[in-house]
Amino acid sequence: MEVHCANCAGKIALERDEPFLRCPFCGSTLYLDRAQTFQRFLIPPAVPRARVELLLEDALAAAEMPSLPVQSVDPELLPFWSVQEEGGRRTIAAFSPQPPALHGFSLPSAGAVYFSDEAASGFAVLPCAESASAQWHGREASGRFSLVMVPFYRVTYGAEKTYTAWIDGVTGKVHLGEGPPPLTKQISRRFWTMLSLLFMVFTAEAFLLRGIWSLALVAGSAAAAFPAARRFFQEGGP
């Protein structure tokens, strides 16, 4: 069986079934799908592993989410179709399922090089899904498609409940997706809980006592409740 190189149109004899090829004529790295080849590129990583936790912490703080311990960091190369259209280039995920956090992801305009194992060192290659072929199969201009591998850090973090964030290994952008409840919501919930408890206490005191004794007891209760309320908010409640 023979296929044509997506770059130079040279004929390449297939000796075995493998998804990735290197053209013996032009040296292009190719992706083989349904007996058709596509150029395969890689955007080299620029963000070191050592920055991952700091980037996640900054992103959580910016979103007013609590800082949680990191459970694991997995460097992965995610495949995306780069499609040349009249209005410019479009990015389509070539893997499945695509995390909701990465919906709308767009490839950088420059920086891609031909894929090589050396440039991808330390990153696990996520395979293309079979359904990826549906993006181009049957189109006359399938040569407009090329496969681009993008480095990401898949970060699992949390304590009782775990969450997943994707950190772009090129730009350092953090894609949080589902995360812990914002601190503002937690503070608001604790505030109304404390306010309800104090209201019930003050109401009971006013009902049981009359006159100046009632006012004195309410004032004393409020003074005693202040340090307890401060600890309640700082420690996160019961």
Contacts in CASP RR format, 6 or more apart in sequence:
PFRMAT RR
TARGET T0000
AUTHOR 0000-0000-0000
METHOD contacts of the structure
MODEL  1
MEVHCANCAGKIALERDEPFLRCPFCGSTLYLDRAQTFQRFLIPPAVPRA
RVELLLEDALAAAEMPSLPVQSVDPELLPFWSVQEEGGRRTIAAFSPQPP
ALHGFSLPSAGAVYFSDEAASGFAVLPCAESASAQWHGREASGRFSLVMV
PFYRVTYGAEKTYTAWIDGVTGKVHLGEGPPPLTKQISRRFWTMLSLLFM
VFTAEAFLLRGIWSLALVAGSAAAAFPAARRFFQEGGP
1 13 0 8 1.000
1 14 0 8 1.000
1 35 0 8 1.000
2 11 0 8 1.000
2 12 0 8 1.000
2 13 0 8 1.000
2 14 0 8 1.000
3 11 0 8 1.000
3 12 0 8 1.000
3 14 0 8 1.000
3 21 0 8 1.000
3 32 0 8 1.000
3 35 0 8 1.000
3 36 0 8 1.000
3 37 0 8 1.000
4 10 0 8 1.000
4 11 0 8 1.000
4 12 0 8 1.000
4 37 0 8 1.000
5 11 0 8 1.000
5 12 0 8 1.000
5 23 0 8 1.000
5 25 0 8 1.000
5 26 0 8 1.000
5 28 0 8 1.000
5 30 0 8 1.000
5 37 0 8 1.000
6 28 0 8 1.000
6 30 0 8 1.000
6 36 0 8 1.000
6 37 0 8 1.000
6 38 0 8 1.000
6 39 0 8 1.000
6 143 0 8 1.000
6 146 0 8 1.000
7 23 0 8 1.000
7 26 0 8 1.000
7 28 0 8 1.000
7 30 0 8 1.000
7 39 0 8 1.000
8 23 0 8 1.000
8 25 0 8 1.000
8 26 0 8 1.000
8 28 0 8 1.000
10 23 0 8 1.000
10 25 0 8 1.000
10 26 0 8 1.000
12 21 0 8 1.000
12 23 0 8 1.000
12 24 0 8 1.000
12 30 0 8 1.000
12 37 0 8 1.000
14 21 0 8 1.000
14 32 0 8 1.000
18 32 0 8 1.000
19 31 0 8 1.000
19 32 0 8 1.000
19 33 0 8 1.000
19 127 0 8 1.000
19 128 0 8 1.000
20 29 0 8 1.000
20 30 0 8 1.000
20 31 0 8 1.000
20 32 0 8 1.000
20 40 0 8 1.000
20 115 0 8 1.000
21 29 0 8 1.000
21 30 0 8 1.000
21 31 0 8 1.000
21 32 0 8 1.000
21 37 0 8 1.000
22 28 0 8 1.000
22 29 0 8 1.000
22 30 0 8 1.000
23 29 0 8 1.000
23 30 0 8 1.000
27 114 0 8 1.000
28 39 0 8 1.000
28 40 0 8 1.000
28 114 0 8 1.000
29 39 0 8 1.000
29 40 0 8 1.000
29 41 0 8 1.000
29 114 0 8 1.000
29 115 0 8 1.000
29 116 0 8 1.000
30 37 0 8 1.000
30 38 0 8 1.000
30 39 0 8 1.000
30 40 0 8 1.000
31 37 0 8 1.000
31 38 0 8 1.000
31 39 0 8 1.000
31 40 0 8 1.000
31 128 0 8 1.000
31 147 0 8 1.000
33 128 0 8 1.000
33 132 0 8 1.000
33 133 0 8 1.000
34 133 0 8 1.000
34 137 0 8 1.000
36 142 0 8 1.000
38 136 0 8 1.000
38 142 0 8 1.000
38 143 0 8 1.000
38 145 0 8 1.000
38 146 0 8 1.000
38 147 0 8 1.000
39 114 0 8 1.000
39 146 0 8 1.000
39 147 0 8 1.000
40 114 0 8 1.000
40 115 0 8 1.000
40 146 0 8 1.000
40 147 0 8 1.000
40 148 0 8 1.000
40 149 0 8 1.000
41 82 0 8 1.000
41 112 0 8 1.000
41 113 0 8 1.000
41 114 0 8 1.000
41 115 0 8 1.000
41 146 0 8 1.000
41 147 0 8 1.000
41 148 0 8 1.000
41 149 0 8 1.000
42 77 0 8 1.000
42 112 0 8 1.000
42 113 0 8 1.000
42 114 0 8 1.000
42 115 0 8 1.000
42 116 0 8 1.000
42 119 0 8 1.000
42 120 0 8 1.000
42 148 0 8 1.000
42 149 0 8 1.000
43 107 0 8 1.000
43 108 0 8 1.000
43 111 0 8 1.000
43 112 0 8 1.000
43 113 0 8 1.000
43 148 0 8 1.000
43 149 0 8 1.000
43 150 0 8 1.000
43 151 0 8 1.000
43 170 0 8 1.000
44 111 0 8 1.000
44 113 0 8 1.000
44 119 0 8 1.000
44 151 0 8 1.000
44 170 0 8 1.000
45 75 0 8 1.000
45 123 0 8 1.000
45 151 0 8 1.000
45 169 0 8 1.000
45 170 0 8 1.000
46 169 0 8 1.000
46 170 0 8 1.000
46 171 0 8 1.000
46 172 0 8 1.000
47 55 0 8 1.000
47 151 0 8 1.000
47 153 0 8 1.000
47 167 0 8 1.000
47 168 0 8 1.000
47 169 0 8 1.000
47 170 0 8 1.000
47 171 0 8 1.000
47 172 0 8 1.000
49 73 0 8 1.000
49 75 0 8 1.000
49 153 0 8 1.000
51 172 0 8 1.000
52 70 0 8 1.000
52 73 0 8 1.000
52 153 0 8 1.000
52 155 0 8 1.000
52 167 0 8 1.000
53 70 0 8 1.000
53 73 0 8 1.000
55 167 0 8 1.000
55 172 0 8 1.000
55 174 0 8 1.000
56 70 0 8 1.000
56 155 0 8 1.000
56 157 0 8 1.000
56 165 0 8 1.000
56 167 0 8 1.000
56 174 0 8 1.000
57 67 0 8 1.000
58 174 0 8 1.000
59 165 0 8 1.000
59 174 0 8 1.000
59 176 0 8 1.000
60 66 0 8 1.000
60 67 0 8 1.000
60 68 0 8 1.000
60 176 0 8 1.000
60 180 0 8 1.000
61 67 0 8 1.000
63 176 0 8 1.000
63 182 0 8 1.000
64 182 0 8 1.000
64 183 0 8 1.000
64 184 0 8 1.000
65 176 0 8 1.000
65 179 0 8 1.000
65 180 0 8 1.000
65 181 0 8 1.000
65 182 0 8 1.000
65 183 0 8 1.000
66 180 0 8 1.000
66 183 0 8 1.000
66 186 0 8 1.000
68 157 0 8 1.000
68 158 0 8 1.000
68 159 0 8 1.000
68 163 0 8 1.000
68 180 0 8 1.000
69 157 0 8 1.000
69 158 0 8 1.000
69 159 0 8 1.000
70 155 0 8 1.000
70 156 0 8 1.000
70 157 0 8 1.000
70 158 0 8 1.000
71 156 0 8 1.000
71 157 0 8 1.000
71 158 0 8 1.000
71 162 0 8 1.000
72 155 0 8 1.000
72 156 0 8 1.000
73 153 0 8 1.000
73 154 0 8 1.000
73 155 0 8 1.000
73 156 0 8 1.000
74 124 0 8 1.000
74 153 0 8 1.000
74 154 0 8 1.000
74 155 0 8 1.000
74 156 0 8 1.000
75 122 0 8 1.000
75 123 0 8 1.000
75 124 0 8 1.000
75 151 0 8 1.000
75 152 0 8 1.000
75 153 0 8 1.000
75 154 0 8 1.000
76 123 0 8 1.000
76 124 0 8 1.000
76 125 0 8 1.000
76 126 0 8 1.000
76 151 0 8 1.000
76 152 0 8 1.000
76 153 0 8 1.000
76 154 0 8 1.000
77 120 0 8 1.000
77 123 0 8 1.000
77 124 0 8 1.000
77 125 0 8 1.000
77 126 0 8 1.000
77 149 0 8 1.000
77 150 0 8 1.000
77 151 0 8 1.000
77 152 0 8 1.000
78 93 0 8 1.000
78 95 0 8 1.000
78 102 0 8 1.000
78 126 0 8 1.000
78 149 0 8 1.000
78 150 0 8 1.000
78 152 0 8 1.000
79 93 0 8 1.000
79 94 0 8 1.000
79 95 0 8 1.000
79 125 0 8 1.000
79 126 0 8 1.000
79 127 0 8 1.000
79 128 0 8 1.000
79 132 0 8 1.000
79 147 0 8 1.000
79 148 0 8 1.000
79 149 0 8 1.000
79 150 0 8 1.000
80 91 0 8 1.000
80 92 0 8 1.000
80 93 0 8 1.000
80 94 0 8 1.000
80 105 0 8 1.000
80 107 0 8 1.000
80 147 0 8 1.000
80 148 0 8 1.000
80 149 0 8 1.000
80 150 0 8 1.000
81 91 0 8 1.000
81 92 0 8 1.000
81 93 0 8 1.000
81 94 0 8 1.000
81 132 0 8 1.000
81 135 0 8 1.000
81 136 0 8 1.000
81 145 0 8 1.000
81 146 0 8 1.000
81 147 0 8 1.000
81 148 0 8 1.000
82 89 0 8 1.000
82 90 0 8 1.000
82 91 0 8 1.000
82 107 0 8 1.000
82 145 0 8 1.000
82 146 0 8 1.000
82 147 0 8 1.000
82 148 0 8 1.000
83 89 0 8 1.000
83 90 0 8 1.000
83 91 0 8 1.000
83 92 0 8 1.000
83 135 0 8 1.000
83 144 0 8 1.000
83 145 0 8 1.000
84 144 0 8 1.000
84 145 0 8 1.000
85 144 0 8 1.000
89 107 0 8 1.000
89 109 0 8 1.000
91 104 0 8 1.000
91 105 0 8 1.000
91 106 0 8 1.000
91 107 0 8 1.000
92 135 0 8 1.000
93 102 0 8 1.000
93 105 0 8 1.000
93 132 0 8 1.000
94 128 0 8 1.000
94 129 0 8 1.000
94 132 0 8 1.000
94 135 0 8 1.000
94 147 0 8 1.000
95 126 0 8 1.000
95 127 0 8 1.000
95 128 0 8 1.000
95 129 0 8 1.000
95 132 0 8 1.000
96 129 0 8 1.000
96 131 0 8 1.000
96 132 0 8 1.000
99 164 0 8 1.000
99 166 0 8 1.000
99 175 0 8 1.000
99 177 0 8 1.000
100 177 0 8 1.000
100 178 0 8 1.000
101 164 0 8 1.000
101 165 0 8 1.000
101 166 0 8 1.000
101 175 0 8 1.000
101 176 0 8 1.000
101 177 0 8 1.000
101 178 0 8 1.000
102 166 0 8 1.000
102 175 0 8 1.000
105 175 0 8 1.000
107 148 0 8 1.000
107 150 0 8 1.000
108 170 0 8 1.000
108 171 0 8 1.000
112 148 0 8 1.000
113 119 0 8 1.000
115 149 0 8 1.000
120 149 0 8 1.000
120 151 0 8 1.000
123 151 0 8 1.000
125 149 0 8 1.000
128 147 0 8 1.000
135 145 0 8 1.000
136 142 0 8 1.000
136 143 0 8 1.000
136 145 0 8 1.000
150 168 0 8 1.000
150 169 0 8 1.000
150 170 0 8 1.000
151 168 0 8 1.000
151 169 0 8 1.000
151 170 0 8 1.000
152 166 0 8 1.000
152 167 0 8 1.000
152 168 0 8 1.000
152 169 0 8 1.000
153 166 0 8 1.000
153 167 0 8 1.000
153 169 0 8 1.000
154 164 0 8 1.000
154 165 0 8 1.000
154 166 0 8 1.000
155 164 0 8 1.000
155 165 0 8 1.000
155 166 0 8 1.000
155 167 0 8 1.000
156 162 0 8 1.000
156 163 0 8 1.000
156 164 0 8 1.000
157 163 0 8 1.000
157 164 0 8 1.000
157 165 0 8 1.000
158 180 0 8 1.000
161 180 0 8 1.000
163 176 0 8 1.000
163 177 0 8 1.000
163 178 0 8 1.000
163 179 0 8 1.000
163 180 0 8 1.000
164 177 0 8 1.000
164 178 0 8 1.000
165 174 0 8 1.000
165 175 0 8 1.000
165 176 0 8 1.000
165 177 0 8 1.000
165 179 0 8 1.000
166 174 0 8 1.000
166 175 0 8 1.000
167 173 0 8 1.000
167 174 0 8 1.000
167 175 0 8 1.000
168 174 0 8 1.000
168 175 0 8 1.000
186 236 0 8 1.000
187 233 0 8 1.000
190 232 0 8 1.000
190 233 0 8 1.000
190 236 0 8 1.000
190 237 0 8 1.000
191 233 0 8 1.000
193 237 0 8 1.000
194 229 0 8 1.000
194 232 0 8 1.000
194 233 0 8 1.000
198 222 0 8 1.000
198 225 0 8 1.000
198 229 0 8 1.000
201 221 0 8 1.000
201 225 0 8 1.000
202 218 0 8 1.000
202 221 0 8 1.000
202 222 0 8 1.000
205 214 0 8 1.000
205 217 0 8 1.000
205 218 0 8 1.000
205 221 0 8 1.000
206 214 0 8 1.000
206 218 0 8 1.000
208 214 0 8 1.000
209 217 0 8 1.000
END
